[in-house]
Amino acid sequence: MLAREGASVVVADLNGAEAARVASELDGAVAVKVDVSDEPDVVRMVETAVESFGGLDVLHNNATDSSLNAVDTDIVTLDMAIFDRLVAVNLKGAFMGCKHAIPHMLVRGGGSIVNTASVDGFVGRGVRAAYGASKAGIVLLTKSVASQYGTRGIRCNAVAPGLTLTPGAVSNATPEYIDAALALYPMPRLCAPEDVANAVLFLASDDAAYINAATLMVDGGATVYMSNARNAGSGDGDRK
């Protein structure tokens, strides 16, 4: 989350120590430990931004429970607790972020919300149906917020990354997995975290002042192939 004066930032993460580490690298940033599936935590996160910096101008909803990736496999055998957790973090968390940030943005005369969706919200694959469904919900949530609040100065857009080589993704992926994923991308490399971050910064900025309700695919064109490639590649744009 950002405020206009000095581009002040609240870094929020379930891992409080990691949030603090990132905040320490940014001038004037504040860290908050937050579980985005818990509404009081989300309220506290938003209020921290407002109290620390005098207002709220940008919200980036970017959270998932990546520990569930390996067990989000077959629809028939999926434990519903896994489905509920993915929806609670991915979709409900973003919904509550919007719900509690929007009133403060209205006070400021507008703002920008950027949600993290995924290529898995656009293509059906042989695995991760719960994750994909929650990310498809993000796309519709983005459109709904844009429709309801665009005339009041609040833009809402989304990014939809494919496999992104975050430290967590790199540590969990085998060379064979990376090679199989790369075969799906009509690019000479896989996505770097900076590729997604730059897209988010663009959508949040005044350079995108007339972009609203859009989902920007940050996938190197992977969705061209993914619809015909079951059980390959990944849509882990927000994976830690």
C-alpha positions, 0 to 999 in steps of 0.5 A, spaced: 500 500 500 502 506 498 501 514 500 502 520 495 507 523 500 514 520 499 511 514 496 510 511 503 509 503 503 506 498 508 509 491 507 504 486 509 505 479 510 503 473 514 511 472 515 512 478 520 519 477 520 520 477 512 515 483 512 520 487 516 526 485 512 523 488 506 520 494 509 527 495 512 530 496 505 525 501 503 525 508 506 520 510 511 516 503 510 512 500 515 511 492 516 505 489 518 504 481 520 497 480 517 493 474 515 489 476 509 483 471 510 482 474 517 478 480 517 480 484 523 487 483 520 485 486 514 482 492 517 488 493 522 493 493 515 489 498 512 488 502 518 496 502 519 497 505 512 492 510 514 494 512 521 502 512 518 501 516 512 495 520 512 491 516 507 491 510 502 492 511 495 494 504 492 492 497 494 496 491 491 492 484 493 497 479 492 497 473 497 496 465 496 497 459 501 503 456 496 503 450 501 497 447 498 499 447 491 501 440 491 495 437 494 490 441 490 490 436 485 483 431 483 477 435 484 473 428 486 478 427 492 480 434 494 479 435 501 474 441 502 478 444 507 483 445 502 478 449 497 476 453 503 483 455 505 485 457 498 478 461 497 479 464 503 486 467 502 486 468 494 479 471 493 476 473 500 482 476 502 482 480 496 475 482 497 476 484 504 482 488 502 478 492 497 472 492 502 476 496 507 481 500 503 475 503 498 472 508 503 479 511 505 481 512 497 474 515 497 476 520 502 482 522 498 478 523 491 480 516 488 486 511 488 488 505 484 487 497 486 491 492 483 489 484 484 494 478 482 490 473 478 493 468 475 494 464 468 490 459 471 484 463 472 483 463 464 485 456 462 483 449 465 488 444 467 489 437 469 491 440 476 489 446 481 482 447 480 481 450 486 487 455 485 484 456 478 477 457 481 479 462 486 484 466 481 478 466 476 474 470 481 479 475 482 478 477 475 471 478 476 472 482 483 477 486 479 471 488 474 466 489 479 470 494 483 472 498 477 464 498 475 462 500 482 467 505 483 470 507 477 466 514 476 468 515 483 476 515 482 478 508 483 481 504 478 481 497 479 486 492 475 489 485 475 495 482 473 495 475 471 502 472 471 504 465 469 510 461 473 515 466 476 522 465 478 521 467 485 526 464 491 520 460 493 519 457 486 526 456 484 527 452 491 521 448 490 522 446 482 527 441 479 530 443 473 526 438 469 520 442 472 523 448 469 524 445 463 517 443 462 514 450 464 519 453 459 517 449 453 510 452 454 512 459 454 514 463 447 519 466 450 527 465 451 526 465 459 521 464 464 518 470 468 522 474 473 519 477 479 521 484 477 517 483 470 510 482 475 512 488 479 513 493 473 506 491 471 503 492 478 507 499 478 505 501 471 497 499 473 498 503 480 501 509 477 498 515 473 501 512 467 495 508 467 490 513 468 485 511 463 486 503 464 480 500 468 477 493 469 483 490 465 487 484 467 494 484 464 497 477 462 504 477 464 505 470 462 510 471 456 504 469 451 504 462 455 496 462 455 497 461 447 499 454 449 497 452 456 489 450 453 492 444 450 498 442 455 495 439 461 499 438 467 504 442 465 507 449 467 504 453 473 501 459 474 504 461 481 505 469 480 504 470 487 507 464 490 512 466 495 
